[in-house]
Amino acid sequence: MNTVVLRFFLFIWATILVTMLAFALFIQIMGWSAPPAARYAMASELASKVLIELSQQQGMDEALADWRQISPAFEGVDVIADPRCVAAVPIATRDNRCIEIRSPQSMTLLSRTEPMWLPLLFGAMTSAIVALMISRWLSHPLRTVNEGLHELAGGKFSTRIGPRLKTSNAEVAGLIGAFDHAASRLQSLSDGRKRLFHDISHEIRSPLARLQAALSLLERRPQEHERMLNQMGADIARLDLLVGEILTLARLEQAGSDMMRESLDIIDILEPIIADANFEGQARNIKAVYHGPDKIQFIGNEELLHRGLENIVRNAVYHSPDDGKIEIKAEVTSNDIELTFCDQGPGVPEADLDNIFKPFFRIRNSNRSNGAGLGLSIAARGIAIHRGTICAHNRAGGGLSLSVHLPVD
């Protein structure tokens, strides 16, 4: 049985029992007896039976004489003669006359319902108190969640209802946990969006400032147009690359379980990426080599995987020293596919190993920091969409190692 329903049932049941016991104890303490109307009705009924018995054996006068002797036992019952038998309910005597039981008080509806007043009043008061307690108990979590939702709707993403609502109820505790988790996620997304806007504006402002400076210099020194045009072309290319990566990251943020998936071979994706890396690294004698199986079947989105793995390899080439070597290893188990990318670059400070996958993050005091800092963010997001993980650690002999784990469906 649901614990909330069980608690509610026990609470109501216990309340009814306590009310009955309290009412019985209250009557006992107050020493209450039956109301007058109830006592008269009982005495009148008994008197009627006695008088009928007397009237069948005696005349009217004898029956009345006998009644006067026993009347003290019937409190409030008045018996009178009715010689003509005109009463509403006459009692006929042996001499063909009648007697009548007359009520000394009129039995109004109010007097008849008097015995129910106190139980009804007591029950109404008790039920009102219990209903108030139950309504407050049930509505308190709802009021707290409602207040929290209004605060979230107002943009206050730091709202948490856990400290305000302490409960041992598993269902309510689950609701509290879900609310606080959602609020934490919203706060993280809001903070991330603010940082992203700040970083985007900063990254775009730098090449735009250089373009503006180049145009100003061209106006003053037209003879240097060739050198300025080359610089302006490089800045425009950087802007184009930056906008493209921002759009890619935005698409990946919107992508989810509804993306197109197909059966593919990861090696077919890696081979052209490795070939391009070797071509780009020729000028600095950088080589990329692969070790692993010749075929790795996987179900996923080829475009996202290609973009992610390509950014990882390009990042390794970018940070590799001259005559460096990039090793790419693959291993397939029953649970996942592990891809490892190792370079011989300067590595990453331990404190920044988790930060390199954040948008626009670049290592401080790095000699190679001309990138926008989006490549590994795009890779991490593409892998996460495939329910995979990526992590980084520094190699003992120098360089950085990136490990990608993709689950085998």
N, C-alpha and C positions, 0 to 999 in steps of 0.2 A: 504493500500500500504506500502511496506517496506520503512522504514524511509531513508535508504541509497539511494534507487532508487529515492524517492521523493526529497531529497536534491540535488541529482545529476541533476535531471530534472529541478528543479527551478534554479539551478546555470547556466545551459546551456541556458535556456530560458531567464533569466535576462541578460546574456552576449550578446545574439543576439539583444535584445531590446536596450541595451545600445550602442552597436555597430552601429545600425541603426540611433539612435538619434545623436550620436557623429558625424557620417558621414554627416548627414543633417546639423548639426550646423557648421561643418567645411566648407562645401560648401558655406553656407550663409555668414560666416565670410570672406572667401577668395573672394567672389563675382564672382565665376566662372560662365561662360556661356557655351553654347554648343561648342564643338570643331569645327574648321574650316571645316573639311570634312563633319561633320553633317550639318552645316549651309549651305554649298554649295549644298549638296544633296537636302535639302528642297527647297532652292531658285531655283535650276535647275528644280525641278518638277513643281513648280508654274509657272516659266517662260515658260515651255513647254506648259502648258495649255493655257496661255495667247497668245502665238505665234500661236498656232493652230487656235485659235479664230480669230486672225488678218489675217492669211494667207487664210482663207476660204472666206474672204470678199475683200481682196486687192491682188495686185501683189507684187512681191518680193521687188521692190524699196519702195513702199508705206509702206509695213510691216516693213522694216528696219527703215524707217523714224519715224514711230510711236514708234518703240522699243527704239530708241535713246532718246525719250522724257520720257519714263517710266523706262529706265534701271537703274537709281540711286536707285530705290526701290529694285532691285535684285542684291545685292552685290556679286561680283565675277563671275557673269554669263556673258559670252561673246557670242554674236550672230553675225555670218558672213554669207555672201551670198554663195550659192551653186547652180550656174546656171545649172549645169549638173546633179545635184541630185546624187552625188557619195558618199555622207557621209554615215556613218554607220546607223544613224537614221535621215534621212532627213525629213524636214517639208515642204510639198508641198504647193505652193502658187496658187493663182487664175490664173496666167498667165503661169502655167505649169513649173515654175521654183521652186527652193527650197532654204530654209535657214537652217542653222545648229547651234546648241548650242555647243560651244566648251569650254572644261574645261581649265582654265588657269593653272591648275596643274594636274600632274598625280595622279590618285587615287590608291596608292599602298596598299598592304595588311596591312602594318604598319599604314598608315593613316586611313584605315577603322576601325582598331581595337583600335585606340587611345582612344575612349571614355571609353573602358573597363579597361585601365591601372590603373588609380587611384583607382577605386573601388576594383579591384583585389589586388592591393598592400596594400591598407588599410585593406581589409578583411584578407589577409594573415598575416599581422603583428598582427592584433587583435587576430586572431585564434591561432597564435603561442604563444602569451602571455597567453591566456586563457588555452591552452593545457598544457603549462608549469605549471601554477598554479594548474590545476586539477591533473596532474600527480604527482606533489609534495604532494598535499593534500591526494591523494589516496595511494601513495606509502610510505608515512612517517610511518604509523603504520606497514606496512609490513616490511620496513627496520628495524624498531625498534625491532619487534618480531624476525626477522632473526638474528639480532645481539645478542639478548638474547639467542636464541637457540644455536648459536655458542659458547657462553660463558658457557651455561649449558653442551654442549658436551665436552667442555674443562675441566669440573670438577668444575667450579665456581658456586656452588649451591646457593650462597648468592645473585645471580643476581635477580633483580626485575625491571620490566619495568614500573610499575605504576608511580613512580616519574618522569620518562622521558617522558611519553606520557599522557598528560592531554587532555581529550576530553569529549564532551557532548553527543557523539553518543553512544546510548545504546548498539549496536552490538559490536563496538570496545571496549567499556568499559567492556563488558562481556568477550571478548577475553583477555583483560589485566588481569582481575580478575582470569580467568582460568589459565593463564600463571603463574601468581605470586603464585597461590595456588599450582600448580604443582611443581614450583621451591621450595616452602616452604616444600612440602611433600618430595621431593628428598633430600633436605638438612637435614630434620629430619631423613630420612632413612639412609643417609650417616653417620650422627653423631651417630645414634643408632648402626650402624654396627661397627663403630670404637670403641665405648664403649663396644660392645659385644665381639669383638676380644680381647680387653684389659682384660675384666673380665674373659673370658674363659682361656686366658693364665695365669692369676693370679690364678684362681681356680685350674687349672691342675698343676701349678708349685708347689703349697704347698704339696700335697701328694707325688708328684714325689721327692721333696727335702727330705721328711721324709723317703721315700723308699731308696733313695741313702744313707742317714745317717744310716739307719738300716743295709744296706749291709756293709757299712764301719765298723760299730760297730761289726757285726758278724765276720768280718775278724780278728778283734783284740780280741774279747771275744766270742769264739765259745760256751762257756758254757751257754750263755744267749740266745741261739737260740730259745728256746720255747717262751720266752716273745717277742722276736723280730718278730718271725713268726706271732704271734697274731696281733701285731701292723701292720705288712706288709699286713696281710690279710684284716684288717680294712681299710687300705689306698687303697688297690686294689678294695675293695667293693665300697668305696667312689668314686673312679675314674669311675668304671663301672656305678654307679648310675648317676654321673654327665654327662657322655657321653650319657647315655640313655635319660636324660632329655633334653640335648642340641639337640639331634636328634628329640625328640618329639616336641620341640619348633620350630625347623626348618621346620618340616612337617606342623605344624599348620600355620606358616607364609606363606606357599605355598598354603594351603587349601583355598577354596573359595566357590562360589555358585555351583560349579560342584561336591561337595562332595555328597556322597550317603545319602539320607534321607529316613526315614521310620517312620511309626506310632509306637509309643512306650509309655510305662507307666513310668513316672519319679519315681514313688514309687518303681517299680521293680529295678530301678538303686540305689535308696537310701538305701533300706533295707540291701543288703549285705555290703554296705559301713558303715552303722551304726553298723552292727554286727562286722565287722572287727575293728572298732574304740573301741567298748566295750571290744573286746578281747585284743587289744593292751594296753588299759588303765587299765586292771585288776591289774597289778603290782602296780599302783599308785592310784587305786580305783577311776578312772575317768569313768563317765558314759555319754553316748550320748542317748538322748531321742528325739522322733519325735512327733510333734503335727500338725495335719492337715488331709486333706481328704485321703481316702484309695486308691484313684485312680486319677491320673492326666495324661490325654492323651496329647501327644505332638508329633509333626512331626520334627524329627531331626536325628542327627547321634549319635547312642548309645555309640560308643567308645569315641567320643570327650566329650560328656556330662559326662560319667562315670569318665573319667580321670580328668576333671575339678572339679566335685563335690567331688571326692575322695581327691584331693589335698587340697580343702578347709577344709574338715573334719579332715584330717591328720594334717593340720597346726593348727587347733583348739586343737587337742589332744596334739600336741607337746608343745604348749604354755600354756596349762592348768596347774594349780597347783594340788598338791595331793588332793584327795577327791573332785576334781572339777566336774562340770556338764556342758555338752554341749547341748544346746537346738536347735533343728532344726524345724523350722515352715514353713508351706506352706499355701498359700492362692491363690485361683484362681478367677480372675475377667473376665469380658467380653473382656478385652483388653490384659491382660498379666497374667503370672504366677510369683508370688513372693515367693522366697525361702530365708529364713533368718537363719543365722548360728551365734549363740551367745555363747561365751565362758567366762570364769571367769579369764582369764589370765591378764597380766600386761597392756594390751592395747598397743596403738601405739601413739607416739607423734603426735600432731595435724599436724605439718608441714610435716610429713611423710605418712599421710593417703593415698595420691594419689600415692606415690612412691613405696608402697609395691607391686604394680602390675607390676613394671618394672623388667626386667631380672637382676638377681644377686644382687638385692637390699637387704640389711640386716640392721636392726636397729642398730645404734651405741650404744655402752655401754650396749648391751643386754647380759644377762647371758645365753641365749639360741640362739646361732647364728652359730651352726654347719652346718646348711643346706646350700645348694648352692644358695638359693634365686631364684629358678626357679619355685617352685610349684604354687604360686599364679599367676605368669606370664602365665604359661600354662593354668591355669583355666580361666584367663581373656580372653586369646586369643580364647579358645574353646567356651566361651560364646559369644564373639563378632562375631564369625563365624555364630552363630545362630541369629544374629541381636539383641542380648541381651546386658545388661549392668550389671556391678558389681561395688559396691561402699562400702566403709568402714567408720564406725564411732565408736567412743568410747562410751561405755555404761555409763549411769549415776552412776550406782552402781559398776563400775569396769568391765574390760573385753572389748573385741572387738566384734563388730557385723558386719557381711558381708551380704549385701542384693544383691540378684541376681534377675533380671527381664528378663523374656523370653517372647517375643511377641506371642500372640495366633494367628496363621494364619487363 
